[in-house]
Amino acid sequence: QVQLVESGGGSVQSGGSLRLSCSASGYIYDMSCMGWFRQAPGKEREGVAVIDNDGTPSYADSVKGRFTISQDNAKNTLYLEMNNLKPEDTAMYYCATAGGSGPGPTIYFGFGCLGYNHWGQGTQVTVSA
């Protein structure tokens, strides 16, 4: 069973930057069909950025041009570089893999992957105006 541990969250002012990391342990064939999701208070969890089955990234429209997803296969680590942060980016950010199992929602996002349903514990991002 793959374990996912997020880090890098924090509090920043509008226009600031943060870099999230997701360290994956356990059996990992490759790092496609992995990605970042977020959940704001009172809202449903939503896709932010994922690595699709063909290795290309998919982004939510709200973060295109500001967020960049990347991976270091040698370190089994997934990153999310977030620039020009806005107050509406405030949320708990989760790392996830597709096609696994476990508690939590199943969310379809991007292309070519099964539903994302294996989650880390999350890292909080708070952006003040």
DSSP file (Angstrom, degrees, kcal/mol; ACC not computed):
  #  RESIDUE AA STRUCTURE BP1 BP2  ACC     N-H-->O    O-->H-N    N-H-->O    O-->H-N    TCO  KAPPA ALPHA  PHI   PSI    X-CA   Y-CA   Z-CA
    1    1 A Q              0   0    0      0, 0.0     2,-0.3     0, 0.0    24,-0.0   0.000 360.0 360.0 360.0 127.6    0.0    0.0    0.0
    2    2 A V        -     0   0    0     24,-0.2     2,-0.4    25,-0.1    24,-0.2  -0.543 360.0-151.9 -75.0 135.7    1.4    3.4   -1.0
    3    3 A Q  E     -A   25   0A   0     22,-2.5    22,-2.3    -2,-0.3     2,-0.4  -0.914   6.4-159.5-108.7 138.2    1.7    6.0    1.7
    4    4 A L  E     -A   24   0A   0     -2,-0.4   117,-0.5   115,-0.3     2,-0.5  -0.966   8.0-175.6-121.2 128.5    1.5    9.7    0.9
    5    5 A V  E     -A   23   0A   0     18,-2.0    18,-2.7    -2,-0.4     2,-0.2  -0.967   9.7-158.5-128.9 116.1    2.8   12.4    3.1
    6    6 A E  E     +A   22   0A   0     -2,-0.5     2,-0.3    16,-0.2    16,-0.2  -0.586  17.4 163.1 -91.2 153.8    2.3   16.1    2.2
    7    7 A S  E     +A   21   0A   0     14,-2.1    14,-2.7    -2,-0.2   116,-0.1  -0.966  39.1  70.2-155.8 167.6    4.4   19.0    3.5
    8    8 A G        +     0   0    0     -2,-0.3    11,-0.4     1,-0.3    14,-0.0   0.371  59.6 135.1 104.4  -4.2    5.1   22.6    2.6
    9    9 A G        +     0   0    0     12,-0.1     2,-0.3     9,-0.1    -1,-0.3  -0.161  21.2 128.5 -69.8 171.7    1.8   24.3    3.5
   10   10 A G  E     -d  125   0B   0    114,-0.9   116,-2.7   113,-0.1     2,-0.5  -0.986  55.5 -62.6 168.9-168.4    1.7   27.5    5.5
   11   11 A S  E     +d  126   0B   0     -2,-0.3     2,-0.3   114,-0.2   116,-0.2  -0.931  50.7 162.1-112.1 129.0    0.3   31.0    5.6
   12   12 A V  E     -d  127   0B   0    114,-2.5   116,-2.6    -2,-0.5     2,-0.2  -0.914  36.1-107.0-138.0 164.1    1.2   33.6    3.0
   13   13 A Q  E >   -d  128   0B   0     -2,-0.3     3,-2.3   114,-0.2    72,-0.2  -0.559  55.0 -75.3 -87.8 159.2   -0.1   37.0    1.8
   14   14 A S  T 3  S+     0   0    0    114,-2.6    72,-0.2     1,-0.3    -1,-0.1  -0.264 122.7  28.5 -53.1 135.0   -1.8   37.4   -1.5
   15   15 A G  T 3  S+     0   0    0     70,-3.3    69,-0.6     1,-0.3    -1,-0.3   0.293  97.7 121.3  92.1  -8.6    0.7   37.3   -4.3
   16   16 A G    <   -     0   0    0     -3,-2.3    69,-2.4    69,-0.3     2,-0.3  -0.079  53.8-125.8 -80.0-177.3    3.0   35.0   -2.4
   17   17 A S        +     0   0    0     66,-0.2     2,-0.3    67,-0.2    66,-0.2  -0.939  20.7 179.0-133.4 151.9    4.4   31.6   -3.2
   18   18 A L  E     - B   0  82A   0     64,-2.1    64,-3.2    -2,-0.3     2,-0.5  -0.980  17.0-145.9-145.6 154.8    4.5   28.2   -1.7
   19   19 A R  E     - B   0  81A   0    -11,-0.4     2,-0.3    -2,-0.3    62,-0.2  -0.972  15.2-159.2-125.4 116.9    5.9   24.8   -2.7
   20   20 A L  E     - B   0  80A   0     60,-2.7    60,-2.1    -2,-0.5     2,-0.4  -0.686   5.1-160.5 -92.6 147.2    4.1   21.7   -1.6
   21   21 A S  E     -AB   7  79A   0    -14,-2.7   -14,-2.1    -2,-0.3     2,-0.4  -0.962   8.0-164.4-126.2 145.9    5.8   18.3   -1.5
   22   22 A C  E     -AB   6  78A   0     56,-2.5    56,-2.5    -2,-0.4     2,-0.5  -0.949   9.0-158.9-130.4 111.2    4.3   14.8   -1.5
   23   23 A S  E     -AB   5  77A   0    -18,-2.7   -18,-2.0    -2,-0.4     2,-0.5  -0.803   9.7-159.5 -92.7 124.8    6.6   12.0   -0.5
   24   24 A A  E     +A    4   0A   0     52,-2.8     2,-0.3    -2,-0.5   -20,-0.2  -0.891  11.4 179.4-108.8 131.1    5.3    8.6   -1.7
   25   25 A S  E     +A    3   0A   0    -22,-2.3   -22,-2.5    -2,-0.5     2,-0.2  -0.890  42.5  42.8-126.7 159.8    6.5    5.3   -0.1
   26   26 A G  S    S-     0   0    0     -2,-0.3     2,-0.6   -24,-0.2   -24,-0.2  -0.652 106.7 -10.7 102.4-165.0    5.6    1.7   -0.8
   27   27 A Y        +     0   0    0     -2,-0.2     2,-0.5     1,-0.0   -25,-0.1  -0.595  66.5 172.3 -76.4 117.2    5.3    0.1   -4.2
   28   28 A I        -     0   0    0     -2,-0.6     3,-0.1     1,-0.2    -2,-0.1  -0.960  18.2-175.5-128.3 113.2    5.3    2.7   -6.9
   29   29 A Y  S    S-     0   0    0     -2,-0.5     2,-0.3     1,-0.3    -1,-0.2   0.960  74.1 -32.9 -71.5 -51.7    5.4    1.6  -10.5
   30   30 A D        -     0   0    0      2,-0.2    -1,-0.3    46,-0.0     0, 0.0  -0.920  60.0-106.3-154.8 179.7    5.6    5.2  -11.8
   31   31 A M  S    S+     0   0    0     -2,-0.3     3,-0.5    -3,-0.1    20,-0.2   0.135  75.3 115.7-106.9  21.8    4.3    8.6  -10.8
   32   32 A S        +     0   0    0      1,-0.2    66,-0.2    21,-0.1    20,-0.2  -0.471  68.8  37.5 -78.1 165.2    1.7    9.0  -13.4
   33   33 A C  S    S+     0   0    0     18,-2.5    65,-1.8     1,-0.3     2,-0.3   0.885  92.8 117.3  56.4  41.0   -1.9    9.2  -12.1
   34   34 A M  E     +FE  51  97B   0     17,-0.7    17,-3.0    -3,-0.5     2,-0.3  -0.952  35.7 135.6-127.6 152.7   -0.8   11.2   -9.1
   35   35 A G  E     -FE  50  96B   0     61,-2.3    61,-2.2    -2,-0.3     2,-0.4  -0.979  44.8 -79.8-174.7-173.1   -1.8   14.7   -8.3
   36   36 A W  E     +FE  49  95B   0     13,-3.8    12,-2.6    -2,-0.3    13,-1.6  -0.903  32.6 174.5-116.7 137.8   -3.0   17.5   -6.0
   37   37 A F  E     -FE  47  94B   0     57,-2.8    57,-3.0    -2,-0.4     2,-0.3  -0.873  11.4-154.8-132.1 165.2   -6.5   18.2   -4.8
   38   38 A R  E     -FE  46  93B   0      8,-2.3     8,-2.8    -2,-0.3     2,-0.4  -0.988   7.4-161.3-145.1 155.2   -7.9   20.8   -2.4
   39   39 A Q  E     - E   0  92B   0     53,-2.2    53,-2.3    -2,-0.3     6,-0.2  -0.947   8.2-161.3-140.6 116.8  -10.8   21.2   -0.1
   40   40 A A    >   -     0   0    0      4,-0.4     3,-2.3    -2,-0.4    51,-0.1  -0.603  45.5 -77.0 -89.5 155.7  -11.9   24.6    1.3
   41   41 A P  T 3  S+     0   0    0      0, 0.0    -1,-0.1     0, 0.0     3,-0.1  -0.278 118.4   7.6 -54.6 130.8  -14.3   24.8    4.3
   42   42 A G  T 3  S+     0   0    0      1,-0.3     2,-0.3    -3,-0.1    -2,-0.0   0.494 113.4  99.7  77.8   2.9  -17.8   24.0    3.3
   43   43 A K  S <  S-     0   0    0     -3,-2.3    -1,-0.3     1,-0.0     2,-0.1  -0.808  76.0-102.8-120.6 161.8  -16.9   23.0   -0.2
   44   44 A E        -     0   0    0     -2,-0.3    -4,-0.4     1,-0.1     2,-0.2  -0.433  45.8 -94.1 -77.2 155.3  -16.3   19.7   -2.0
   45   45 A R        -     0   0    0     -6,-0.2     2,-0.3    -2,-0.1    -6,-0.2  -0.469  50.5-169.3 -67.8 139.6  -12.8   18.4   -2.7
   46   46 A E  E     -F   38   0B   0     -8,-2.8    -8,-2.3    -2,-0.2     2,-0.2  -0.938  24.5-100.6-135.6 154.8  -11.6   19.4   -6.2
   47   47 A G  E     +F   37   0B   0     -2,-0.3   -10,-0.2   -10,-0.2     3,-0.1  -0.490  34.0 170.0 -73.4 142.2   -8.8   18.7   -8.5
   48   48 A V  E     -     0   0B   0    -12,-2.6    12,-2.5     1,-0.3     2,-0.3   0.712  65.1 -19.5-114.6 -56.7   -6.0   21.1   -8.8
   49   49 A A  E     +FG  36  59B   0    -13,-1.6   -13,-3.8    10,-0.2     2,-0.3  -0.951  61.5 177.3-159.5 136.4   -3.2   19.5  -10.9
   50   50 A V  E     -FG  35  58B   0      8,-2.2     8,-2.3    -2,-0.3     2,-0.7  -0.940  33.3-119.9-137.9 159.7   -2.4   15.9  -11.8
   51   51 A I  E     -FG  34  57B   0    -17,-3.0   -18,-2.5    -2,-0.3   -17,-0.7  -0.923  41.7-139.9 -96.8 114.1    0.1   13.9  -13.9
   52   52 A D    >   -     0   0    0      4,-3.5     3,-2.1    -2,-0.7   -19,-0.2  -0.062  27.8 -92.0 -71.7 175.4   -2.1   12.1  -16.4
   53   53 A N  T 3  S+     0   0    0     58,-1.5    59,-0.1     1,-0.3   -21,-0.1   0.771 127.1  52.1 -60.5 -28.1   -1.5    8.5  -17.6
   54   54 A D  T 3  S-     0   0    0     57,-0.3    -1,-0.3     2,-0.2    -2,-0.1   0.341 122.0-104.7 -92.3   7.7    0.7    9.7  -20.5
   55   55 A G  S <  S+     0   0    0     -3,-2.1    -2,-0.1     1,-0.3   -24,-0.0   0.440  82.3 122.6  88.2  -0.8    2.9   11.7  -18.1
   56   56 A T        -     0   0    0     -5,-0.1    -4,-3.5     1,-0.1    -1,-0.3  -0.640  61.3-112.6 -94.1 154.5    1.5   15.1  -19.1
   57   57 A P  E     -G   51   0B   0      0, 0.0     2,-0.4     0, 0.0    -6,-0.2  -0.540  20.9-162.0 -87.2 151.0    0.0   17.5  -16.6
   58   58 A S  E     -G   50   0B   0     -8,-2.3    -8,-2.2    -2,-0.2     2,-0.3  -0.992  12.6-167.3-125.4 139.8   -3.7   18.6  -16.3
   59   59 A Y  E     -G   49   0B   0     -2,-0.4   -10,-0.2   -10,-0.2     2,-0.2  -0.919  26.2-110.7-126.7 149.9   -4.7   21.7  -14.3
   60   60 A A    >>  -     0   0    0    -12,-2.5     3,-1.7    -2,-0.3     4,-1.0  -0.521  35.6-118.9 -68.2 146.5   -7.8   23.2  -13.0
   61   61 A D  G >4 S+     0   0    0      1,-0.3     3,-0.5     2,-0.2    -1,-0.1   0.849 111.1  63.1 -57.6 -34.1   -8.7   26.4  -15.0
   62   62 A S  G 34 S+     0   0    0      1,-0.2    -1,-0.3     3,-0.0   -14,-0.0   0.671 111.3  35.2 -68.4 -16.5   -8.5   28.4  -11.8
   63   63 A V  G X> S+     0   0    0     -3,-1.7     3,-2.3   -15,-0.2     4,-2.3   0.469  81.7 127.0-116.9  -3.8   -4.8   27.7  -11.3
   64   64 A K  T << S+     0   0    0     -4,-1.0     4,-0.1    -3,-0.5    -3,-0.0  -0.308  81.2  16.4 -58.6 133.3   -3.5   27.6  -14.9
   65   65 A G  T 34 S+     0   0    0      2,-0.4    -1,-0.3     1,-0.1     3,-0.1   0.276 126.2  58.5  87.3 -11.5   -0.5   29.9  -15.3
   66   66 A R  T <4 S+     0   0    0     -3,-2.3    17,-2.1     1,-0.2     2,-0.3   0.694  98.3  52.3-116.1 -35.2    0.1   30.1  -11.5
   67   67 A F  E  <  -C   82   0A   0     -4,-2.3    -2,-0.4    15,-0.2     2,-0.4  -0.807  59.2-167.3-109.2 146.9    0.6   26.5  -10.4
   68   68 A T  E     -C   81   0A   0     13,-2.4    13,-3.0    -2,-0.3     2,-0.4  -0.988   7.0-154.8-135.2 125.9    3.1   23.9  -11.7
   69   69 A I  E     +C   80   0A   0     -2,-0.4     2,-0.3    11,-0.2    11,-0.2  -0.795  24.3 161.0 -97.0 140.9    3.1   20.2  -10.9
   70   70 A S  E     -C   79   0A   0      9,-1.6     9,-3.1    -2,-0.4     2,-0.3  -0.945  20.9-147.0-150.5 170.1    6.3   18.3  -11.2
   71   71 A Q  E     -C   78   0A   0     -2,-0.3     2,-0.5     7,-0.2     7,-0.2  -0.989  12.4-151.5-144.8 151.0    7.8   15.0  -10.0
   72   72 A D  E >>> -C   77   0A   0      5,-2.8     5,-1.9    -2,-0.3     4,-0.7  -0.914  13.8-171.6-119.6  99.3   11.2   13.6   -9.0
   73   73 A N  G >45S+     0   0    0     -2,-0.5     3,-0.6     1,-0.3    -1,-0.1   0.846  83.6  58.2 -63.3 -34.0   11.0    9.9   -9.8
   74   74 A A  G 345S+     0   0    0      1,-0.2    -1,-0.3    -3,-0.1    -2,-0.0   0.835 116.1  35.2 -65.7 -30.7   14.3    9.2   -8.1
   75   75 A K  G <45S-     0   0    0     -3,-0.7    -1,-0.2     2,-0.2   -51,-0.2   0.404 103.3-128.2-101.3   0.8   12.9   10.6   -4.8
   76   76 A N  T <<5 +     0   0    0     -4,-0.7   -52,-2.8    -3,-0.6     2,-0.4   0.911  63.4 140.6  50.8  44.8    9.3    9.4   -5.3
   77   77 A T  E   < -BC  23  72A   0     -5,-1.9    -5,-2.8   -54,-0.2     2,-0.4  -0.963  41.8-158.2-126.5 135.8    8.2   12.9   -4.6
   78   78 A L  E     -BC  22  71A   0    -56,-2.5   -56,-2.5    -2,-0.4     2,-0.3  -0.893  15.7-161.7-109.3 139.8    5.5   15.0   -6.2
   79   79 A Y  E     -BC  21  70A   0     -9,-3.1    -9,-1.6    -2,-0.4     2,-0.4  -0.846  16.3-162.2-122.3 156.5    5.6   18.8   -6.1
   80   80 A L  E     -BC  20  69A   0    -60,-2.1   -60,-2.7    -2,-0.3     2,-0.6  -0.886  10.3-161.2-136.9 107.9    3.2   21.7   -6.5
   81   81 A E  E     -BC  19  68A   0    -13,-3.0   -13,-2.4    -2,-0.4     2,-0.5  -0.790  11.7-166.9 -87.7 121.9    4.8   25.1   -7.1
   82   82 A M  E     +BC  18  67A   0    -64,-3.2   -64,-2.1    -2,-0.6     2,-0.3  -0.946   9.8 174.9-118.7 117.3    2.2   27.7   -6.3
   83   83 A N        +     0   0    0    -17,-2.1   -66,-0.2    -2,-0.5   -67,-0.2  -0.782  60.0  21.0-117.2 161.5    2.8   31.3   -7.4
   84   84 A N  S    S-     0   0    0    -69,-0.6    -1,-0.2    -2,-0.3   -67,-0.2   0.915  84.4-159.8  48.9  50.6    0.7   34.5   -7.2
   85   85 A L        -     0   0    0    -69,-2.4   -70,-3.3    -3,-0.2   -69,-0.3  -0.273   6.8-157.7 -65.1 146.5   -1.5   32.9   -4.6
   86   86 A K    >   -     0   0    0    -72,-0.2     3,-2.4   -71,-0.1     4,-0.3  -0.848  31.2-109.2-121.7 156.9   -4.9   34.3   -4.0
   87   87 A P  G >  S+     0   0    0      0, 0.0     3,-1.8     0, 0.0    40,-0.3   0.838 117.6  63.2 -55.1 -32.1   -7.2   34.2   -0.9
   88   88 A E  G 3  S+     0   0    0      1,-0.3   -48,-0.0   -48,-0.0    -3,-0.0   0.579  89.5  68.8 -72.2  -6.7   -9.5   31.8   -2.8
   89   89 A D  G <  S+     0   0    0     -3,-2.4    -1,-0.3     2,-0.0     2,-0.2   0.523  71.0 120.8 -83.3  -6.0   -6.6   29.3   -2.9
   90   90 A T    <   +     0   0    0     -3,-1.8     2,-0.3    -4,-0.3    36,-0.2  -0.415  41.3 106.0 -61.5 124.3   -7.0   28.9    0.8
   91   91 A A  E    S- H   0 125B   0     34,-2.0    34,-2.7    -2,-0.2     2,-0.5  -0.970  76.2 -78.6-178.3 170.6   -7.8   25.2    1.5
   92   92 A M  E     -EH  39 124B   0    -53,-2.3   -53,-2.2    -2,-0.3     2,-0.5  -0.849  48.7-146.1 -86.1 128.2   -6.4   21.9    2.7
   93   93 A Y  E     -EH  38 123B   0     30,-2.9    30,-2.1    -2,-0.5     2,-0.4  -0.860  15.2-166.7-104.0 130.3   -4.3   20.5    0.0
   94   94 A Y  E     -E   37   0B   0    -57,-3.0   -57,-2.8    -2,-0.5     2,-0.3  -0.908  15.5-143.2-118.9 141.3   -4.1   16.7   -0.5
   95   95 A C  E     +E   36   0B   0     -2,-0.4    25,-2.0   -59,-0.2     2,-0.3  -0.787  31.8 177.3 -92.7 145.6   -1.9   14.5   -2.5
   96   96 A A  E     -EI  35 119B   0    -61,-2.2   -61,-2.3    -2,-0.3     2,-0.3  -0.991  24.9-149.4-150.3 155.2   -3.6   11.5   -4.1
   97   97 A T  E     -EI  34 118B   0     21,-1.9    20,-1.6    -2,-0.3    21,-1.6  -0.889  25.3-122.2-119.8 157.9   -3.1    8.5   -6.4
   98   98 A A  E    S+ I   0 116B   0    -65,-1.8    18,-0.3    -2,-0.3    17,-0.1  -0.677  82.8  23.4 -99.5 152.1   -5.6    6.9   -8.7
   99   99 A G  S    S+     0   0    0     16,-2.4    -1,-0.2    -2,-0.3    17,-0.1   0.562  94.5 106.3  79.0   8.8   -6.9    3.4   -8.7
  100  100 A G        -     0   0    0     -3,-0.4     2,-0.3    15,-0.3    -1,-0.2   0.140  61.6-118.5 -94.7-145.7   -6.1    2.6   -5.1
  101  101 A S        +     0   0    0     -3,-0.1    18,-0.1     2,-0.0    16,-0.1  -0.963  46.1 101.1-153.1 167.4   -8.4    2.2   -2.1
  102  102 A G        -     0   0    0     -2,-0.3    -2,-0.0     2,-0.1     2,-0.0  -0.704  68.1 -45.3 138.6 171.2   -9.1    3.7    1.2
  103  103 A P  S    S+     0   0    0      0, 0.0    16,-0.4     0, 0.0    -2,-0.0  -0.294  90.7  58.5 -68.3 156.5  -11.4    6.1    3.0
  104  104 A G  S    S-     0   0    0     14,-0.1    -2,-0.1     2,-0.0     2,-0.0  -0.456  89.1 -45.0 112.3 174.2  -12.3    9.3    1.4
  105  105 A P        -     0   0    0      0, 0.0     2,-0.5     0, 0.0    14,-0.0  -0.236  42.0-129.6 -75.7 164.0  -13.9   10.4   -1.8
  106  106 A T        -     0   0    0     11,-0.0     2,-0.4    -8,-0.0    11,-0.2  -0.980  30.9-175.0-111.0 121.0  -13.2    9.1   -5.4
  107  107 A I  B     -J  116   0B   0      9,-2.3     9,-3.4    -2,-0.5     2,-0.5  -0.964  17.7-147.9-124.4 132.2  -12.6   12.0   -7.7
  108  108 A Y        +     0   0    0     -2,-0.4     2,-0.3     7,-0.2   -61,-0.2  -0.856  32.6 153.6 -98.2 127.6  -12.1   11.9  -11.5
  109  109 A F        +     0   0    0     -2,-0.5     4,-0.2     5,-0.3     2,-0.1  -0.988  44.4   2.0-154.5 143.1   -9.8   14.5  -12.8
  110  110 A G  S    S-     0   0    0     -2,-0.3     2,-0.4   -51,-0.1   -59,-0.0  -0.442  92.0 -53.0  79.0-153.6   -7.6   14.9  -15.9
  111  111 A F  S    S+     0   0    0     -2,-0.1   -58,-1.5     1,-0.1   -57,-0.3  -0.975 100.9   8.2-133.9 137.9   -7.3   12.2  -18.5
  112  112 A G  S    S+     0   0    0     -2,-0.4     2,-0.3     1,-0.2    -1,-0.1   0.487  93.1 105.8  84.5   3.7   -6.5    8.5  -18.7
  113  113 A C        -     0   0    0     -4,-0.2    -1,-0.2     1,-0.1     3,-0.1  -0.840  67.9-116.0-117.4 154.5   -6.6    7.6  -15.0
  114  114 A L        -     0   0    0     -2,-0.3    -5,-0.3     1,-0.2    -1,-0.1  -0.161  62.4 -59.9 -68.1 177.5   -9.0    5.8  -12.8
  115  115 A G        -     0   0    0    -17,-0.1   -16,-2.4    -7,-0.1     2,-0.6  -0.327  52.8-116.0 -63.4 142.5  -10.6    7.8  -10.0
  116  116 A Y  E     +IJ  98 107B   0     -9,-3.4    -9,-2.3   -18,-0.3   -18,-0.3  -0.700  56.4 142.6 -79.5 119.6   -8.3    9.3   -7.4
  117  117 A N  E     +     0   0B   0    -20,-1.6     2,-0.5    -2,-0.6   -19,-0.2   0.286  39.0  86.3-147.3  12.1   -9.2    7.6   -4.1
  118  118 A H  E     -I   97   0B   0    -21,-1.6   -21,-1.9   -18,-0.1     2,-0.3  -0.970  62.4-171.6-120.7 116.8   -6.0    7.1   -2.1
  119  119 A W  E     -I   96   0B   0     -2,-0.5  -115,-0.3   -16,-0.4   -23,-0.2  -0.748  23.3-137.7-118.2 149.8   -5.2   10.2   -0.1
  120  120 A G        -     0   0    0    -25,-2.0  -115,-0.2    -2,-0.3    -1,-0.1  -0.249  44.1 -96.8 -82.7-174.4   -2.5   11.7    2.1
  121  121 A Q        -     0   0    0   -117,-0.5  -116,-0.1     1,-0.1   -27,-0.1   0.654  64.5-122.9 -83.8 -15.4   -3.4   13.5    5.4
  122  122 A G        -     0   0    0    -27,-0.1     2,-0.4     1,-0.1   -28,-0.2   0.057  11.4-122.3  95.5 155.8   -3.3   17.0    3.8
  123  123 A T  E     - H   0  93B   0    -30,-2.1   -30,-2.9  -116,-0.1     2,-0.3  -0.996  27.0-121.3-138.0 134.8   -1.4   20.2    4.3
  124  124 A Q  E     - H   0  92B   0     -2,-0.4  -114,-0.9   -32,-0.2     2,-0.5  -0.565  22.1-170.2 -84.0 133.5   -3.1   23.5    5.0
  125  125 A V  E     -dH  10  91B   0    -34,-2.7   -34,-2.0    -2,-0.3     2,-0.5  -0.990   5.4-176.5-119.9 124.3   -2.6   26.5    2.8
  126  126 A T  E     -d   11   0B   0   -116,-2.7  -114,-2.5    -2,-0.5     2,-0.5  -0.982   4.5-170.3-125.2 124.3   -3.9   29.9    4.0
  127  127 A V  E     -d   12   0B   0     -2,-0.5     2,-0.3   -40,-0.3  -114,-0.2  -0.957   8.5-157.7-117.7 120.5   -3.7   33.0    1.8
  128  128 A S  E      d   13   0B   0   -116,-2.6  -114,-2.6    -2,-0.5    -2,-0.0  -0.698 360.0 360.0 -98.7 149.9   -4.5   36.4    3.4
  129  129 A A              0   0    0     -2,-0.3  -116,-0.1  -116,-0.2    -1,-0.1   0.486 360.0 360.0 -73.3 360.0   -5.6   39.4    1.4
